[in-house]
Amino acid sequence: MDTEGRNQPGGVRLAATLASGCSACAEVAGEFQAPGGVILDDGLWYVSHHTGPFTDPGELIVKTRRHCESLAELTPAEADALGPVLRAGVRALEGVVVSERIYAVSFNERLRHVHFLLLPRTAAMPRGHVISDLYRRARNLLRKVGVLRNPTAEARAEAAARVRQAWVEPT
């Protein structure tokens, strides 16, 4: 790691834009340290172990160094670096944690800061992401019993058409 905290050749340090009250920004700013410290800081993306009290060894968080709340807000450099960072993180986990799968997920709900969780699923754990599976099953049940309206295939096709029309190719 160099004197600026980068441990990847060619890493570029952006002027950090941090948000008050954001735990991801607080970690990037050095206000606290995840177990084991920084795994990767390339100037754009910051990777560390999950800090939650009930996490398993190898559960990583990949977060932007600067505060942003939507993937649409990524700079071109952040967007270009994201795939290689996720791939390298999964590859490293596959070599360290005995797992059936490594999940890469991003919800950005409780923590409104762009981040991805890299979650090893061991053979002892149920298949699927338990939280998203519970949400999906509850939603489907509520739709089956008529509490929630089930969107029609036409409504889904209309949404796809609107997204297609709004789609902007990366620059």
LINDA-V631425 format. One record per residue. N is the residue number from 1. RES is the residue in three letters. BURIAL is + if it has 16 or more other C-alpha atoms within 10 Angstrom, else -. Layout:
# LINDA-V631425
n,res,burial
N,RES,BURIAL
N,RES,BURIAL
This chain:
# LINDA-V631425
n,res,burial
1,MET,-
2,ASP,-
3,THR,-
4,GLU,-
5,GLY,-
6,ARG,+
7,ASN,+
8,GLN,-
9,PRO,-
10,GLY,-
11,GLY,+
12,VAL,-
13,ARG,-
14,LEU,-
15,ALA,-
16,ALA,-
17,THR,-
18,LEU,+
19,ALA,-
20,SER,-
21,GLY,-
22,CYS,-
23,SER,+
24,ALA,+
25,CYS,+
26,ALA,-
27,GLU,+
28,VAL,+
29,ALA,-
30,GLY,-
31,GLU,-
32,PHE,-
33,GLN,-
34,ALA,+
35,PRO,-
36,GLY,-
37,GLY,-
38,VAL,+
39,ILE,-
40,LEU,+
41,ASP,+
42,ASP,+
43,GLY,+
44,LEU,+
45,TRP,+
46,TYR,+
47,VAL,+
48,SER,+
49,HIS,+
50,HIS,+
51,THR,-
52,GLY,-
53,PRO,-
54,PHE,-
55,THR,-
56,ASP,-
57,PRO,-
58,GLY,+
59,GLU,+
60,LEU,+
61,ILE,+
62,VAL,+
63,LYS,+
64,THR,+
65,ARG,+
66,ARG,+
67,HIS,+
68,CYS,+
69,GLU,+
70,SER,-
71,LEU,-
72,ALA,-
73,GLU,-
74,LEU,+
75,THR,-
76,PRO,-
77,ALA,-
78,GLU,+
79,ALA,-
80,ASP,-
81,ALA,-
82,LEU,+
83,GLY,-
84,PRO,-
85,VAL,+
86,LEU,+
87,ARG,-
88,ALA,-
89,GLY,+
90,VAL,+
91,ARG,-
92,ALA,-
93,LEU,+
94,GLU,+
95,GLY,-
96,VAL,-
97,VAL,+
98,VAL,-
99,SER,+
100,GLU,-
101,ARG,+
102,ILE,+
103,TYR,+
104,ALA,+
105,VAL,-
106,SER,-
107,PHE,-
108,ASN,-
109,GLU,-
110,ARG,-
111,LEU,-
112,ARG,-
113,HIS,+
114,VAL,+
115,HIS,+
116,PHE,+
117,LEU,+
118,LEU,+
119,LEU,+
120,PRO,+
121,ARG,+
122,THR,-
123,ALA,-
124,ALA,-
125,MET,-
126,PRO,-
127,ARG,-
128,GLY,-
129,HIS,-
130,VAL,-
131,ILE,-
132,SER,-
133,ASP,-
134,LEU,-
135,TYR,-
136,ARG,-
137,ARG,-
138,ALA,-
139,ARG,-
140,ASN,+
141,LEU,-
142,LEU,-
143,ARG,-
144,LYS,-
145,VAL,-
146,GLY,-
147,VAL,-
148,LEU,-
149,ARG,-
150,ASN,-
151,PRO,-
152,THR,-
153,ALA,-
154,GLU,-
155,ALA,-
156,ARG,-
157,ALA,-
158,GLU,-
159,ALA,-
160,ALA,-
161,ALA,-
162,ARG,-
163,VAL,-
164,ARG,-
165,GLN,-
166,ALA,-
167,TRP,-
168,VAL,-
169,GLU,-
170,PRO,-
171,THR,-
